[in-house]
Amino acid sequence: MTPQEAVERLNIVLAHAWMIRTFLKHADEIQEEAEFLEVPRLLFDSIRAVEPAFERGDVKEYLRRLKGKLPKIRRAAEFFAREHANISAHTNFAMASLSLNGVVRQMEEIFAAVQSEPIVPTAEDEAS
């Protein structure tokens, strides 16, 4: 997969992440739960962090920044999978968890398939 193809696929995956973020942002059940509120915030920050590179067509920057966000997104997905039932047993939460884990898995697969120079995130990418 070329870097450009990877960006195109990742942008679709991020669209799914945005919908998870939107559901969680508006879920009354988590409004008083700081740890849970970090999940939609992280998704928002991660998606918005790559938006300028996408708009400029800077494939290398997009991939570098998003790969730097991946460990945080993975940790958020793991937290949500582990804890969502403590907030609500509703199917919406279970499906959001499944979907978020799918987002992480697809991101990992896309990054593994990119045929390019190694994508090495900077400390700034991981911190922001």
ROBA-768179 format. One record per atom (N, C-alpha, C, O): residue in one letter; atom name; x, z negated, y. Coordinates in pm, whole numbers, plus 50000, padded with zeros to 5 digits. Atoms other than C-alpha are relative to their C-alpha. Layout:
% ROBA-768179
+------+------+-------+-------+-------+
| rest | atom |     u |     w |     v |
+------+------+-------+-------+-------+
|    A |   CA |     X |     Z |     Y |
...
+------+------+-------+-------+-------+
This chain:
% ROBA-768179
+------+------+-------+-------+-------+
| rest | atom |     u |     w |     v |
+------+------+-------+-------+-------+
|    M |    N | 50085 | 50000 | 49883 |
|    M |   CA | 50000 | 50000 | 50000 |
|    M |    C | 50090 | 50000 | 50124 |
|    M |    O | 50187 | 49924 | 50131 |
|    T |    N | 49922 | 49996 | 49877 |
|    T |   CA | 50136 | 50089 | 50342 |
|    T |    C | 49963 | 49883 | 50089 |
|    T |    O | 49856 | 49824 | 50073 |
|    P |    N | 50037 | 50106 | 49907 |
|    P |   CA | 50148 | 49831 | 50619 |
|    P |    C | 49869 | 50030 | 50075 |
|    P |    O | 49788 | 49939 | 50096 |
|    Q |    N | 50123 | 49964 | 49930 |
|    Q |   CA | 49873 | 50020 | 50803 |
|    Q |    C | 49878 | 49979 | 49911 |
|    Q |    O | 49775 | 49928 | 49957 |
|    E |    N | 50110 | 50022 | 50094 |
|    E |   CA | 49650 | 50016 | 50494 |
|    E |    C | 49975 | 49850 | 49981 |
|    E |    O | 49861 | 49806 | 49969 |
|    A |    N | 50014 | 50146 | 50014 |
|    A |   CA | 49719 | 49644 | 50457 |
|    A |    C | 49924 | 49942 | 50119 |
|    A |    O | 49837 | 49857 | 50101 |
|    V |    N | 50070 | 50050 | 49881 |
|    V |   CA | 49607 | 49580 | 50815 |
|    V |    C | 49852 | 50036 | 49994 |
|    V |    O | 49767 | 49954 | 50027 |
|    E |    N | 50140 | 49958 | 50011 |
|    E |   CA | 49289 | 49779 | 50758 |
|    E |    C | 49924 | 49912 | 49901 |
|    E |    O | 49812 | 49870 | 49929 |
|    R |    N | 50065 | 50086 | 50100 |
|    R |   CA | 49208 | 49578 | 50445 |
|    R |    C | 49990 | 49857 | 50047 |
|    R |    O | 49887 | 49791 | 50029 |
|    L |    N | 50001 | 50138 | 49952 |
|    L |   CA | 49304 | 49247 | 50602 |
|    L |    C | 49896 | 49981 | 50109 |
|    L |    O | 49834 | 49875 | 50117 |
|    N |    N | 50101 | 50013 | 49895 |
|    N |   CA | 49079 | 49315 | 50899 |
|    N |    C | 49860 | 49985 | 49941 |
|    N |    O | 49777 | 49913 | 49996 |
|    I |    N | 50130 | 50016 | 50068 |
|    I |   CA | 48784 | 49351 | 50661 |
|    I |    C | 49990 | 49859 | 49940 |
|    I |    O | 49885 | 49796 | 49949 |
|    V |    N | 49999 | 50135 | 50056 |
|    V |   CA | 48883 | 49027 | 50486 |
|    V |    C | 49976 | 49898 | 50111 |
|    V |    O | 49903 | 49801 | 50093 |
|    L |    N | 50021 | 50092 | 49887 |
|    L |   CA | 48900 | 48856 | 50826 |
|    L |    C | 49857 | 50004 | 50051 |
|    L |    O | 49807 | 49905 | 50104 |
|    A |    N | 50142 | 49994 | 49963 |
|    A |   CA | 48548 | 48979 | 50900 |
|    A |    C | 49919 | 49905 | 49912 |
|    A |    O | 49826 | 49841 | 49960 |
|    H |    N | 50066 | 50095 | 50089 |
|    H |   CA | 48436 | 48781 | 50596 |
|    H |    C | 50032 | 49856 | 50042 |
|    H |    O | 49944 | 49770 | 50043 |
|    A |    N | 49961 | 50134 | 49954 |
|    A |   CA | 48632 | 48479 | 50719 |
|    A |    C | 49924 | 49963 | 50126 |
|    A |    O | 49886 | 49848 | 50145 |
|    W |    N | 50074 | 50027 | 49876 |
|    W |   CA | 48459 | 48514 | 51056 |
|    W |    C | 49857 | 49956 | 49970 |
|    W |    O | 49803 | 49869 | 50038 |
|    M |    N | 50137 | 50039 | 50036 |
|    M |   CA | 48118 | 48490 | 50889 |
|    M |    C | 49997 | 49859 | 49941 |
|    M |    O | 49902 | 49785 | 49965 |
|    I |    N | 49990 | 50137 | 50052 |
|    I |   CA | 48225 | 48176 | 50701 |
|    I |    C | 50014 | 49905 | 50118 |
|    I |    O | 49946 | 49802 | 50124 |
|    R |    N | 49978 | 50080 | 49880 |
|    R |   CA | 48349 | 48036 | 51031 |
|    R |    C | 49870 | 49981 | 50078 |
|    R |    O | 49840 | 49871 | 50125 |
|    T |    N | 50125 | 50006 | 49925 |
|    T |   CA | 48017 | 48117 | 51198 |
|    T |    C | 49901 | 49907 | 49931 |
|    T |    O | 49836 | 49825 | 49997 |
|    F |    N | 50089 | 50089 | 50074 |
|    F |   CA | 47816 | 47946 | 50924 |
|    F |    C | 50042 | 49855 | 50021 |
|    F |    O | 49958 | 49770 | 50053 |
|    L |    N | 49953 | 50138 | 49988 |
|    L |   CA | 48033 | 47634 | 50939 |
|    L |    C | 49989 | 49948 | 50142 |
|    L |    O | 49955 | 49832 | 50164 |
|    K |    N | 50007 | 50041 | 49860 |
|    K |   CA | 48042 | 47625 | 51317 |
|    K |    C | 49859 | 49950 | 50035 |
|    K |    O | 49843 | 49858 | 50114 |
|    H |    N | 50138 | 50034 | 49967 |
|    H |   CA | 47663 | 47604 | 51326 |
|    H |    C | 49932 | 49907 | 49898 |
|    H |    O | 49814 | 49875 | 49912 |
|    A |    N | 50058 | 50088 | 50102 |
|    A |   CA | 47612 | 47380 | 51021 |
|    A |    C | 49988 | 49858 | 50054 |
|    A |    O | 50088 | 49793 | 50083 |
|    D |    N | 50024 | 50135 | 49947 |
|    D |   CA | 47454 | 47057 | 51142 |
|    D |    C | 50071 | 49892 | 49917 |
|    D |    O | 50113 | 49790 | 49970 |
|    E |    N | 49945 | 50100 | 50091 |
|    E |   CA | 47592 | 46875 | 50837 |
|    E |    C | 50144 | 49960 | 50032 |
|    E |    O | 50186 | 49850 | 49998 |
|    I |    N | 49859 | 50032 | 49976 |
|    I |   CA | 47953 | 46891 | 50957 |
|    I |    C | 50031 | 49964 | 50145 |
|    I |    O | 50147 | 49938 | 50178 |
|    Q |    N | 49975 | 50020 | 49857 |
|    Q |   CA | 47910 | 46832 | 51331 |
|    Q |    C | 50065 | 49867 | 50034 |
|    Q |    O | 50129 | 49854 | 50138 |
|    E |    N | 49940 | 50132 | 49977 |
|    E |   CA | 48020 | 46469 | 51304 |
|    E |    C | 50121 | 49976 | 49910 |
|    E |    O | 50172 | 49864 | 49903 |
|    E |    N | 49891 | 50012 | 50097 |
|    E |   CA | 48296 | 46536 | 51050 |
|    E |    C | 50123 | 50078 | 50049 |
|    E |    O | 50132 | 50199 | 50030 |
|    A |    N | 49884 | 49937 | 49936 |
|    A |   CA | 48627 | 46606 | 51227 |
|    A |    C | 50081 | 50087 | 49903 |
|    A |    O | 50122 | 50197 | 49939 |
|    E |    N | 49921 | 49922 | 50095 |
|    E |   CA | 48810 | 46722 | 50913 |
|    E |    C | 49932 | 50132 | 49965 |
|    E |    O | 49998 | 50235 | 49951 |
|    F |    N | 50073 | 49878 | 50033 |
|    F |   CA | 48538 | 46972 | 50831 |
|    F |    C | 49996 | 50096 | 50119 |
|    F |    O | 50000 | 50217 | 50100 |
|    L |    N | 50002 | 49915 | 49881 |
|    L |   CA | 48525 | 47100 | 51189 |
|    L |    C | 50131 | 50075 | 50019 |
|    L |    O | 50136 | 50177 | 50087 |
|    E |    N | 49871 | 49931 | 49992 |
|    E |   CA | 48892 | 47193 | 51156 |
|    E |    C | 49997 | 50134 | 49927 |
|    E |    O | 50072 | 50225 | 49963 |
|    V |    N | 50005 | 49875 | 50077 |
|    V |   CA | 48801 | 47465 | 50905 |
|    V |    C | 49953 | 50116 | 50088 |
|    V |    O | 50024 | 50216 | 50096 |
|    P |    N | 50038 | 49887 | 49915 |
|    P |   CA | 48600 | 47687 | 51144 |
|    P |    C | 50096 | 50020 | 50118 |
|    P |    O | 50117 | 50133 | 50161 |
|    R |    N | 49903 | 49985 | 49890 |
|    R |   CA | 48849 | 47614 | 51424 |
|    R |    C | 50124 | 50076 | 49955 |
|    R |    O | 50174 | 50164 | 50025 |
|    L |    N | 49883 | 49932 | 50053 |
|    L |   CA | 49139 | 47723 | 51208 |
|    L |    C | 49972 | 50148 | 49976 |
|    L |    O | 50055 | 50233 | 50009 |
|    L |    N | 50035 | 49860 | 50023 |
|    L |   CA | 48960 | 48041 | 51106 |
|    L |    C | 49992 | 50075 | 50133 |
|    L |    O | 50042 | 50187 | 50144 |
|    F |    N | 50010 | 49939 | 49868 |
|    F |   CA | 48880 | 48117 | 51470 |
|    F |    C | 50139 | 50026 | 50057 |
|    F |    O | 50169 | 50138 | 50100 |
|    D |    N | 49866 | 49987 | 49944 |
|    D |   CA | 49238 | 48054 | 51583 |
|    D |    C | 50082 | 50106 | 49925 |
|    D |    O | 50155 | 50183 | 49987 |
|    S |    N | 49923 | 49905 | 50080 |
|    S |   CA | 49385 | 48259 | 51298 |
|    S |    C | 49957 | 50143 | 50027 |
|    S |    O | 50041 | 50232 | 50042 |
|    I |    N | 50051 | 49865 | 49976 |
|    I |   CA | 49163 | 48558 | 51356 |
|    I |    C | 50034 | 50046 | 50141 |
|    I |    O | 50076 | 50159 | 50162 |
|    R |    N | 49970 | 49963 | 49862 |
|    R |   CA | 49208 | 48552 | 51731 |
|    R |    C | 50150 | 50020 | 50023 |
|    R |    O | 50189 | 50095 | 50112 |
|    A |    N | 49855 | 49988 | 49985 |
|    A |   CA | 49587 | 48517 | 51690 |
|    A |    C | 50049 | 50141 | 49969 |
|    A |    O | 50149 | 50186 | 50026 |
|    V |    N | 49956 | 49865 | 50036 |
|    V |   CA | 49611 | 48864 | 51533 |
|    V |    C | 49927 | 50109 | 50078 |
|    V |    O | 49965 | 50226 | 50073 |
|    E |    N | 50080 | 49902 | 49926 |
|    E |   CA | 49356 | 49033 | 51757 |
|    E |    C | 50082 | 50083 | 50099 |
|    E |    O | 50066 | 50205 | 50102 |
|    P |    N | 49923 | 49917 | 49906 |
|    P |   CA | 49602 | 49138 | 52033 |
|    P |    C | 50089 | 50103 | 49930 |
|    P |    O | 50100 | 50217 | 49975 |
|    A |    N | 49916 | 49906 | 50074 |
|    A |   CA | 49839 | 49295 | 51778 |
|    A |    C | 49916 | 50113 | 49942 |
|    A |    O | 49958 | 50229 | 49943 |
|    F |    N | 50089 | 49898 | 50054 |
|    F |   CA | 49547 | 49479 | 51617 |
|    F |    C | 49961 | 50098 | 50110 |
|    F |    O | 49964 | 50219 | 50089 |
|    E |    N | 50041 | 49913 | 49889 |
|    E |   CA | 49430 | 49612 | 51953 |
|    E |    C | 50113 | 50091 | 50048 |
|    E |    O | 50088 | 50204 | 50089 |
|    R |    N | 49884 | 49920 | 49960 |
|    R |   CA | 49783 | 49734 | 52035 |
|    R |    C | 50045 | 50095 | 49890 |
|    R |    O | 50125 | 50185 | 49914 |
|    G |    N | 49954 | 49920 | 50113 |
|    G |   CA | 49824 | 49887 | 51692 |
|    G |    C | 50136 | 49956 | 49949 |
|    G |    O | 50208 | 50034 | 49887 |
|    D |    N | 49871 | 50053 | 50041 |
|    D |   CA | 50126 | 49666 | 51627 |
|    D |    C | 49986 | 49941 | 49860 |
|    D |    O | 49962 | 49821 | 49843 |
|    V |    N | 50021 | 50037 | 50140 |
|    V |   CA | 50108 | 49654 | 51249 |
|    V |    C | 50096 | 49890 | 49957 |
|    V |    O | 50056 | 49794 | 49891 |
|    K |    N | 49899 | 50098 | 50041 |
|    K |   CA | 50431 | 49459 | 51202 |
|    K |    C | 49966 | 49861 | 50054 |
|    K |    O | 49973 | 49762 | 49981 |
|    E |    N | 50035 | 50129 | 49938 |
|    E |   CA | 50326 | 49184 | 51446 |
|    E |    C | 49874 | 49941 | 49935 |
|    E |    O | 49868 | 49820 | 49910 |
|    Y |    N | 50125 | 50044 | 50064 |
|    Y |   CA | 49976 | 49164 | 51292 |
|    Y |    C | 50031 | 49935 | 49865 |
|    Y |    O | 49986 | 49824 | 49837 |
|    L |    N | 49969 | 50051 | 50133 |
|    L |   CA | 50115 | 49119 | 50942 |
|    L |    C | 50083 | 49872 | 50006 |
|    L |    O | 50059 | 49779 | 49930 |
|    R |    N | 49915 | 50118 | 49987 |
|    R |   CA | 50380 | 48869 | 51051 |
|    R |    C | 49919 | 49879 | 50043 |
|    R |    O | 49932 | 49771 | 49985 |
|    R |    N | 50080 | 50112 | 49951 |
|    R |   CA | 50135 | 48654 | 51244 |
|    R |    C | 49902 | 49950 | 49895 |
|    R |    O | 49889 | 49829 | 49873 |
|    L |    N | 50101 | 50042 | 50098 |
|    L |   CA | 49866 | 48655 | 50976 |
|    L |    C | 50065 | 49936 | 49878 |
|    L |    O | 50011 | 49840 | 49823 |
|    K |    N | 49932 | 50063 | 50114 |
|    K |   CA | 50113 | 48579 | 50698 |
|    K |    C | 50042 | 49857 | 50036 |
|    K |    O | 50044 | 49769 | 49951 |
|    G |    N | 49966 | 50135 | 49955 |
|    G |   CA | 50223 | 48280 | 50905 |
|    G |    C | 49881 | 49906 | 49997 |
|    G |    O | 49899 | 49785 | 49981 |
|    K |    N | 50122 | 50082 | 50002 |
|    K |   CA | 49863 | 48157 | 50917 |
|    K |    C | 49952 | 49971 | 49858 |
|    K |    O | 49878 | 49875 | 49835 |
|    L |    N | 50053 | 50010 | 50135 |
|    L |   CA | 49803 | 48200 | 50545 |
|    L |    C | 50014 | 49861 | 49937 |
|    L |    O | 49918 | 49814 | 49875 |
|    P |    N | 49993 | 50133 | 50062 |
|    P |   CA | 49937 | 47858 | 50432 |
|    P |    C | 49896 | 49902 | 50056 |
|    P |    O | 49841 | 49822 | 49980 |
|    K |    N | 50102 | 50088 | 49941 |
|    K |   CA | 49704 | 47678 | 50676 |
|    K |    C | 49861 | 50038 | 49951 |
|    K |    O | 49778 | 49951 | 49922 |
|    I |    N | 50131 | 49954 | 50049 |
|    I |   CA | 49408 | 47891 | 50570 |
|    I |    C | 49982 | 49957 | 49855 |
|    I |    O | 49874 | 49913 | 49816 |
|    R |    N | 50006 | 50042 | 50140 |
|    R |   CA | 49490 | 47817 | 50205 |
|    R |    C | 49970 | 49851 | 49990 |
|    R |    O | 49885 | 49810 | 49910 |
|    R |    N | 50025 | 50146 | 50003 |
|    R |   CA | 49503 | 47441 | 50272 |
|    R |    C | 49856 | 49969 | 50043 |
|    R |    O | 49792 | 49881 | 49985 |
|    A |    N | 50138 | 50022 | 49956 |
|    A |   CA | 49170 | 47459 | 50458 |
|    A |    C | 49902 | 50037 | 49889 |
|    A |    O | 49804 | 49967 | 49867 |
|    A |    N | 50087 | 49958 | 50111 |
|    A |   CA | 49011 | 47648 | 50167 |
|    A |    C | 50004 | 49897 | 49888 |
|    A |    O | 49900 | 49865 | 49829 |
|    E |    N | 49988 | 50101 | 50105 |
|    E |   CA | 49144 | 47392 | 49920 |
|    E |    C | 49926 | 49872 | 50039 |
|    E |    O | 49856 | 49813 | 49957 |
|    F |    N | 50071 | 50118 | 49951 |
|    F |   CA | 49015 | 47104 | 50134 |
|    F |    C | 49849 | 50022 | 49988 |
|    F |    O | 49777 | 49936 | 49936 |
|    F |    N | 50144 | 49974 | 50001 |
|    F |   CA | 48673 | 47265 | 50170 |
|    F |    C | 49946 | 50007 | 49858 |
|    F |    O | 49838 | 49955 | 49830 |
|    A |    N | 50044 | 49993 | 50141 |
|    A |   CA | 48648 | 47341 | 49798 |
|    A |    C | 49990 | 49861 | 49938 |
|    A |    O | 49899 | 49832 | 49861 |
|    R |    N | 49995 | 50136 | 50056 |
|    R |   CA | 48737 | 46982 | 49715 |
|    R |    C | 49892 | 49909 | 50058 |
|    R |    O | 49841 | 49822 | 49988 |
|    E |    N | 50082 | 50097 | 49928 |
|    E |   CA | 48513 | 46812 | 49973 |
|    E |    C | 49859 | 50045 | 50040 |
|    E |    O | 49777 | 49961 | 50079 |
|    H |    N | 50128 | 49953 | 49945 |
|    H |   CA | 48214 | 47032 | 50060 |
|    H |    C | 49879 | 49933 | 49937 |
|    H |    O | 49779 | 49912 | 50005 |
|    A |    N | 50115 | 50063 | 50066 |
|    A |   CA | 47984 | 46869 | 49803 |
|    A |    C | 49972 | 49861 | 50055 |
|    A |    O | 49861 | 49810 | 50040 |
|    N |    N | 50022 | 50131 | 49938 |
|    N |   CA | 48034 | 46537 | 49983 |
|    N |    C | 49917 | 50011 | 50129 |
|    N |    O | 49861 | 49912 | 50176 |
|    I |    N | 50078 | 49975 | 49879 |
|    I |   CA | 47866 | 46692 | 50287 |
|    I |    C | 49861 | 50049 | 49963 |
|    I |    O | 49761 | 50001 | 50016 |
|    S |    N | 50128 | 49942 | 50040 |
|    S |   CA | 47595 | 46895 | 50118 |
|    S |    C | 50013 | 50067 | 49864 |
|    S |    O | 50114 | 50131 | 49834 |
|    A |    N | 50004 | 49932 | 50130 |
|    A |   CA | 47502 | 47013 | 49771 |
|    A |    C | 49930 | 50135 | 50011 |
|    A |    O | 49908 | 50202 | 49911 |
|    H |    N | 50072 | 49875 | 49979 |
|    H |   CA | 47326 | 47313 | 49924 |
|    H |    C | 50086 | 50119 | 49958 |
|    H |    O | 50207 | 50120 | 49976 |
|    T |    N | 49932 | 49879 | 50046 |
|    T |   CA | 47415 | 47652 | 49781 |
|    T |    C | 50080 | 50066 | 50112 |
|    T |    O | 50185 | 50126 | 50085 |
|    N |    N | 49926 | 49938 | 49890 |
|    N |   CA | 47523 | 47772 | 50126 |
|    N |    C | 50143 | 49947 | 50009 |
|    N |    O | 50235 | 50024 | 50034 |
|    F |    N | 49866 | 50059 | 49994 |
|    F |   CA | 47818 | 47531 | 50122 |
|    F |    C | 50084 | 50042 | 49881 |
|    F |    O | 50203 | 50070 | 49895 |
|    A |    N | 49926 | 49957 | 50120 |
|    A |   CA | 47915 | 47619 | 49766 |
|    A |    C | 50044 | 50146 | 50015 |
|    A |    O | 50156 | 50181 | 49979 |
|    M |    N | 49967 | 49859 | 49982 |
|    M |   CA | 47904 | 47990 | 49850 |
|    M |    C | 50104 | 50020 | 50111 |
|    M |    O | 50190 | 50107 | 50100 |
|    A |    N | 49898 | 49993 | 49894 |
|    A |   CA | 48103 | 47937 | 50171 |
|    A |    C | 50136 | 49963 | 49944 |
|    A |    O | 50237 | 50025 | 49978 |
|    S |    N | 49875 | 50041 | 50062 |
|    S |   CA | 48367 | 47759 | 49967 |
|    S |    C | 50055 | 50111 | 49910 |
|    S |    O | 50173 | 50144 | 49915 |
|    L |    N | 49960 | 49890 | 50089 |
|    L |   CA | 48376 | 48035 | 49706 |
|    L |    C | 50051 | 50118 | 50081 |
|    L |    O | 50152 | 50179 | 50047 |
|    S |    N | 49962 | 49889 | 49915 |
|    S |   CA | 48395 | 48296 | 49979 |
|    S |    C | 50134 | 49975 | 50069 |
|    S |    O | 50218 | 50065 | 50076 |
|    L |    N | 49874 | 50032 | 49934 |
|    L |   CA | 48676 | 48118 | 50164 |
|    L |    C | 50117 | 50008 | 49902 |
|    L |    O | 50225 | 50055 | 49937 |
|    N |    N | 49896 | 49985 | 50101 |
|    N |   CA | 48876 | 48095 | 49843 |
|    N |    C | 50025 | 50147 | 49968 |
|    N |    O | 50139 | 50186 | 49942 |
|    G |    N | 49985 | 49855 | 50020 |
|    G |   CA | 48813 | 48466 | 49793 |
|    G |    C | 50078 | 50064 | 50112 |
|    G |    O | 50158 | 50155 | 50088 |
|    V |    N | 49924 | 49951 | 49885 |
|    V |   CA | 48945 | 48535 | 50142 |
|    V |    C | 50149 | 49973 | 49979 |
|    V |    O | 50232 | 50063 | 49997 |
|    V |    N | 49859 | 50036 | 50022 |
|    V |   CA | 49267 | 48351 | 50060 |
|    V |    C | 50059 | 50086 | 49889 |
|    V |    O | 50169 | 50141 | 49904 |
|    R |    N | 49949 | 49923 | 50114 |
|    R |   CA | 49306 | 48527 | 49725 |
|    R |    C | 50022 | 50147 | 50040 |
|    R |    O | 50124 | 50206 | 50004 |
|    Q |    N | 49984 | 49861 | 49959 |
|    Q |   CA | 49250 | 48870 | 49880 |
|    Q |    C | 50116 | 50016 | 50098 |
|    Q |    O | 50189 | 50114 | 50091 |
|    M |    N | 49887 | 49993 | 49908 |
|    M |   CA | 49496 | 48798 | 50161 |
|    M |    C | 50131 | 49996 | 49921 |
|    M |    O | 50223 | 50074 | 49949 |
|    E |    N | 49878 | 50010 | 50082 |
|    E |   CA | 49759 | 48694 | 49904 |
|    E |    C | 50027 | 50130 | 49926 |
|    E |    O | 50141 | 50177 | 49921 |
|    E |    N | 49985 | 49874 | 50074 |
|    E |   CA | 49697 | 49008 | 49699 |
|    E |    C | 50045 | 50113 | 50091 |
|    E |    O | 50131 | 50194 | 50054 |
|    I |    N | 49962 | 49894 | 49905 |
|    I |   CA | 49723 | 49234 | 50003 |
|    I |    C | 50144 | 49983 | 50044 |
|    I |    O | 50221 | 50079 | 50045 |
|    F |    N | 49862 | 50023 | 49960 |
|    F |   CA | 50043 | 49073 | 50123 |
|    F |    C | 50097 | 50034 | 49887 |
|    F |    O | 50205 | 50087 | 49912 |
|    A |    N | 49913 | 49970 | 50114 |
|    A |   CA | 50190 | 49106 | 49773 |
|    A |    C | 50014 | 50151 | 49977 |
|    A |    O | 50114 | 50196 | 49923 |
|    A |    N | 50001 | 49857 | 50025 |
|    A |   CA | 50102 | 49477 | 49766 |
|    A |    C | 50060 | 50084 | 50113 |
|    A |    O | 50077 | 50205 | 50097 |
|    V |    N | 49948 | 49923 | 49886 |
|    V |   CA | 50245 | 49577 | 50105 |
|    V |    C | 50139 | 50053 | 49968 |
|    V |    O | 50229 | 49978 | 49929 |
|    Q |    N | 49871 | 49935 | 50021 |
|    Q |   CA | 50529 | 49824 | 50069 |
|    Q |    C | 50069 | 50013 | 50135 |
|    Q |    O | 50050 | 50112 | 50206 |
|    S |    N | 49931 | 49999 | 49871 |
|    S |   CA | 50746 | 49739 | 50369 |
|    S |    C | 50117 | 49904 | 49994 |
|    S |    O | 50148 | 49847 | 49890 |
|    E |    N | 49898 | 50103 | 49989 |
|    E |   CA | 51028 | 49525 | 50487 |
|    E |    C | 49931 | 49866 | 49975 |
|    E |    O | 49811 | 49855 | 49997 |
|    P |    N | 50063 | 50130 | 50021 |
|    P |   CA | 50970 | 49161 | 50396 |
|    P |    C | 49933 | 49950 | 50128 |
|    P |    O | 49988 | 49962 | 50238 |
|    I |    N | 50074 | 50056 | 49887 |
|    I |   CA | 50710 | 49000 | 50621 |
|    I |    C | 50035 | 49853 | 50008 |
|    I |    O | 49994 | 49775 | 49922 |
|    V |    N | 49953 | 50137 | 49988 |
|    V |   CA | 50866 | 48678 | 50742 |
|    V |    C | 49939 | 49938 | 50125 |
|    V |    O | 49976 | 49974 | 50237 |
|    P |    N | 50059 | 50066 | 49883 |
|    P |   CA | 50653 | 48456 | 50966 |
|    P |    C | 50104 | 49913 | 50070 |
|    P |    O | 50195 | 49860 | 50007 |
|    T |    N | 49914 | 50089 | 49923 |
|    T |   CA | 50826 | 48266 | 51242 |
|    T |    C | 49939 | 49861 | 50004 |
|    T |    O | 49822 | 49843 | 49969 |
|    A |    N | 50052 | 50136 | 49986 |
|    A |   CA | 50790 | 47894 | 51302 |
|    A |    C | 49886 | 49997 | 50099 |
|    A |    O | 49792 | 49918 | 50084 |
|    E |    N | 50107 | 49992 | 49900 |
|    E |   CA | 50574 | 47983 | 51603 |
|    E |    C | 49870 | 50046 | 49937 |
|    E |    O | 49763 | 49994 | 49970 |
|    D |    N | 50121 | 49950 | 50068 |
|    D |   CA | 50330 | 48176 | 51381 |
|    D |    C | 49933 | 49890 | 49920 |
|    D |    O | 49811 | 49877 | 49922 |
|    E |    N | 50053 | 50105 | 50084 |
|    E |   CA | 50288 | 47882 | 51148 |
|    E |    C | 49947 | 49882 | 50083 |
|    E |    O | 49853 | 49814 | 50042 |
|    A |    N | 50039 | 50114 | 49917 |
|    A |   CA | 50256 | 47627 | 51429 |
|    A |    C | 49876 | 50027 | 50083 |
|    A |    O | 49797 | 49936 | 50109 |
|    S |    N | 50113 | 49971 | 49911 |
|    S |   CA | 50000 | 47806 | 51641 |
|    S |    C | 49871 | 50016 | 49927 |
|    S |    O | 49767 | 50041 | 49989 |
+------+------+-------+-------+-------+
